[in-house]
Amino acid sequence: MIRKCLFPAAGYGTRFLPATKAVPKEMLPILTKPLLQYAVEEAMSAGISNMAIVTGRGKRAIEDHFDNSIELESQLRGSKNEHYLTEIKNVIEHASFTYVRQSQMLGLGHAILTGEPLIGNEPFGVILADDFCISKEDSVLGQLIKVYDEYKCSIIAIEEVPINEVRSYGIVTGTLVDGSEDLYHVSDLIEKPSAEDAPSNLAIIGRYILTPDIFEILKDLKPGKNGEIQITDALIAQAKKGNVIAYKFKAKRFDCGSIEGFVEATNYLAELNGFSS
Ligand code: G1P
C-alpha cells in the first residue's frame, strides 16, 4: 500500500525569474491554484494522505499555504467570499504535511534522498509539480499505484516525446510486457541524452513509485549528468535486477517548468473553466 508521497520542491525556478525570486516556483498558480496544490490533490485522489515535501531556502510560503490562516478565515467566515477557501481547507483537513530542507542543490536524486527521514522503509510516490497532468478518470499517480499493486517494484511514468526533445528528459530502454500496450520492462535508462544517443523517445515524466531500496542506491551514487545526483541513474541499478516497470500514462501533460508549457496549461484550464475571451 502506498501511503506517502514525496514532492521535491527545492529548485530555484530560474526560468521564471523574477517571479520566483521570493515566491517558490511550486507556488506559481495555474489560474488561482498553485502548482503544488494541484500535485497534492493528485496524491489525495490516489488515496494518499501523507505529504512529504522537500523544500529549501526561501520556500516558507509552501508551509504557510498548507496551514490554516486564522486571520483570513475569520475575515471571510459568513461572507460571500468564504467559498474561495473551500479547496485548500479540504486539503488541510484531509492530508498531513511533513517537511525537510535540502540545504544544497545537488540534483533530483539528492532531493529524493533528502526526503528519506520523512518516508522511511516503505514504497512511496513522487510527484514533480512542474509536470502538470490533467486526466479524465484516475490521476497519473493513481494509475501508477494500480501498476505497482500488480508488480510490486518501482514504476515510472513515461510519454513519447519528439526526438529533438529527448535531451530534456530521462529516457528508457525497455521491452513491452507480454500482451500489454502500455507497460514496459525497463532494462536501462539514460538521463538527458542527445538525439543520437537516445535509445528511444520514451521519456520519464515527473511521476514515480519508488521502492525504498532506492535510498541505499542513492547514497552510493556518483554525480551524473550535469554533475548532479540523478534519480535516473539510481533507477538503472533497480532496472538491472528487473525491478523497474515503465507505464505510458493516460493524461494530458504540460511542462510547467517552461514558460511555453505554463502558458499552454493556463490557456487550457482557462478555456475549460470558461475564462477565455
Ligand atoms: C527530471 C528528471 C528527468 C525527467 C524529468 C521529468 O528532470 O531528471 O529524468 O525526465 O524530471 O520532468 P528536470 O526536468 O528536473 O531537469
Residues whose N, C-alpha, C, O or C-beta is under 5 A from the ligand:
A	BS01	G1P	L108 D131 S168 Y169 G170 I204 I205 G206 T232
